[in-house]
Amino acid sequence: MKKNIHPDYHDITVVMTDGSEYITRSTMGKEGDTIRLDVDPKTHPAWTGVHRLLDSGGQLAKFNKRFANIGLKN
């Protein structure tokens, strides 16, 4: 293997959405860094089968406000 061309491969901590942690190896950051996940296999609809809307950055609220008056009138 050539020297000085590969990124540093070290241990980091991954924190799941439920607070559980595990240690893995990665080239991200530096030794001992922590990644906190917003979505993981315990919460993602693809694995849980439960769909929920996440309002990231107010996009869902903006959509609802914009189209609130569209619909059937009684």
Backbone as CSV, one residue per row, in Angstrom:
resi,resn,N_x,N_y,N_z,CA_x,CA_y,CA_z,C_x,C_y,C_z
1,MET,0.849,-1.170,0.000,0.000,0.000,0.000,0.901,1.242,0.000
2,LYS,0.539,2.238,-0.839,1.328,3.466,-0.886,1.154,4.252,0.411
3,LYS,2.209,4.904,0.840,2.159,5.678,2.070,1.678,7.098,1.805
4,ASN,1.003,7.678,2.813,0.563,9.077,2.817,-0.466,9.435,1.751
5,ILE,-1.201,8.449,1.212,-2.262,8.793,0.263,-3.646,8.381,0.776
6,HIS,-3.684,7.614,1.847,-4.948,7.122,2.374,-5.386,7.943,3.587
7,PRO,-6.709,8.183,3.716,-7.188,8.933,4.888,-7.006,8.125,6.168
8,ASP,-6.966,8.824,7.288,-6.836,8.197,8.597,-8.107,7.397,8.902
9,TYR,-7.959,6.146,9.274,-9.075,5.257,9.585,-9.053,5.023,11.095
10,HIS,-10.095,5.482,11.809,-10.066,5.501,13.271,-11.456,5.197,13.845
11,ASP,-11.525,5.079,15.176,-12.794,4.784,15.864,-13.604,6.056,16.059
12,ILE,-14.930,5.963,15.810,-15.869,7.039,16.113,-17.077,6.420,16.811
13,THR,-17.863,7.240,17.488,-19.062,6.782,18.180,-20.287,7.238,17.394
14,VAL,-21.231,6.315,17.180,-22.488,6.627,16.512,-23.592,6.559,17.556
15,VAL,-24.394,7.641,17.665,-25.505,7.687,18.614,-26.808,7.587,17.818
16,MET,-27.577,6.540,18.088,-28.851,6.312,17.401,-29.908,7.263,17.962
17,THR,-31.080,7.301,17.313,-32.149,8.208,17.734,-32.686,7.877,19.114
18,ASP,-32.584,6.627,19.537,-33.084,6.244,20.864,-32.031,6.433,21.962
19,GLY,-30.853,6.945,21.596,-29.803,7.196,22.579,-28.772,6.091,22.696
20,SER,-29.038,4.942,22.090,-28.045,3.870,22.155,-26.823,4.250,21.320
21,GLU,-25.674,3.741,21.721,-24.417,4.093,21.070,-23.666,2.846,20.651
22,TYR,-22.889,2.983,19.599,-21.942,1.936,19.256,-20.713,2.570,18.627
23,ILE,-19.628,1.854,18.657,-18.364,2.348,18.116,-18.100,1.627,16.805
24,THR,-17.705,2.397,15.805,-17.360,1.846,14.503,-16.107,2.542,14.012
25,ARG,-15.569,2.085,12.905,-14.381,2.710,12.339,-14.790,3.484,11.099
26,SER,-14.165,4.659,10.901,-14.530,5.538,9.802,-13.363,6.457,9.457
27,THR,-13.450,7.090,8.294,-12.491,8.123,7.912,-13.054,9.506,8.217
28,MET,-14.289,9.580,8.729,-14.935,10.851,9.050,-14.316,11.485,10.290
29,GLY,-14.099,12.776,10.262,-13.640,13.494,11.447,-12.295,13.016,11.954
30,LYS,-12.216,12.976,13.288,-10.968,12.529,13.912,-11.299,11.515,15.006
31,GLU,-10.283,10.898,15.535,-10.434,9.871,16.565,-11.315,10.368,17.706
32,GLY,-12.333,9.583,18.065,-13.192,9.923,19.192,-14.380,10.803,18.862
33,ASP,-14.541,11.252,17.602,-15.698,12.071,17.227,-16.993,11.287,17.374
34,THR,-18.113,12.015,17.463,-19.432,11.406,17.630,-20.360,11.850,16.509
35,ILE,-21.108,10.900,15.945,-22.142,11.193,14.951,-23.482,10.951,15.636
36,ARG,-24.370,11.953,15.611,-25.717,11.801,16.158,-26.691,11.711,14.982
37,LEU,-27.386,10.586,14.875,-28.272,10.347,13.744,-29.658,10.951,13.970
38,ASP,-30.222,11.565,12.921,-31.599,12.056,12.944,-32.554,10.963,12.498
39,VAL,-32.115,10.137,11.567,-32.906,9.033,11.047,-32.018,7.803,11.041
40,ASP,-32.542,6.693,11.523,-31.798,5.446,11.520,-32.772,4.298,11.258
41,PRO,-32.301,3.060,11.176,-33.202,1.942,10.893,-34.322,1.757,11.920
42,LYS,-34.175,2.322,13.114,-35.221,2.204,14.132,-36.348,3.198,13.908
43,THR,-36.128,4.259,13.111,-37.146,5.283,12.902,-37.509,5.496,11.443
44,HIS,-36.736,5.015,10.501,-36.999,5.262,9.081,-38.170,4.410,8.591
45,PRO,-39.106,5.031,7.855,-40.288,4.300,7.384,-39.958,3.085,6.517
46,ALA,-38.849,3.085,5.830,-38.488,1.944,4.987,-38.281,0.682,5.813
47,TRP,-37.848,0.825,7.061,-37.620,-0.337,7.924,-38.740,-0.547,8.925
48,THR,-39.434,0.507,9.337,-40.459,0.359,10.361,-41.844,0.102,9.779
49,GLY,-42.079,0.546,8.538,-43.395,0.408,7.933,-44.370,1.474,8.401
50,VAL,-43.924,2.406,9.226,-44.762,3.489,9.734,-44.324,4.775,9.059
51,HIS,-45.277,5.466,8.445,-44.947,6.710,7.752,-45.285,7.891,8.636
52,ARG,-44.334,8.820,8.773,-44.609,10.045,9.488,-43.931,11.184,8.740
53,LEU,-44.538,12.343,8.776,-43.990,13.487,8.070,-43.055,14.257,8.977
54,LEU,-41.854,14.520,8.483,-40.895,15.328,9.217,-40.899,16.721,8.615
55,ASP,-41.124,17.725,9.422,-41.162,19.097,8.946,-39.781,19.717,9.101
56,SER,-38.915,19.432,8.130,-37.559,19.969,8.207,-37.519,21.344,7.559
57,GLY,-37.134,22.321,8.321,-37.017,23.671,7.809,-38.345,24.353,7.551
58,GLY,-39.434,23.844,8.100,-40.727,24.479,7.941,-41.371,24.258,6.586
59,GLN,-40.856,23.334,5.795,-41.392,23.116,4.459,-42.828,22.594,4.489
60,LEU,-43.127,21.704,5.413,-44.491,21.185,5.507,-45.454,22.281,5.943
61,ALA,-45.069,23.093,6.891,-45.908,24.206,7.346,-46.115,25.210,6.210
62,LYS,-45.062,25.474,5.449,-45.163,26.398,4.321,-46.136,25.856,3.271
63,PHE,-46.062,24.567,2.976,-46.970,23.936,2.016,-48.417,24.020,2.501
64,ASN,-48.638,23.658,3.763,-49.994,23.689,4.315,-50.570,25.102,4.296
65,LYS,-49.773,26.093,4.593,-50.231,27.485,4.579,-50.586,27.921,3.165
66,ARG,-49.746,27.559,2.206,-49.950,27.971,0.820,-51.209,27.367,0.219
67,PHE,-51.488,26.101,0.538,-52.599,25.398,-0.086,-53.773,25.146,0.871
68,ALA,-53.860,25.901,1.946,-54.910,25.700,2.935,-56.317,25.971,2.372
69,ASN,-56.430,26.913,1.435,-57.742,27.295,0.925,-58.186,26.495,-0.288
70,ILE,-57.358,25.583,-0.753,-57.734,24.763,-1.909,-58.475,23.538,-1.407
71,GLY,-59.606,23.273,-2.009,-60.386,22.099,-1.624,-61.847,22.293,-1.995
72,LEU,-62.655,21.371,-1.565,-64.089,21.419,-1.845,-64.773,22.404,-0.919
73,LYS,-65.634,23.200,-1.499,-66.398,24.157,-0.689,-67.799,23.612,-0.471
74,ASN,-68.321,23.781,0.743,-69.660,23.282,1.064,-70.713,24.233,0.615
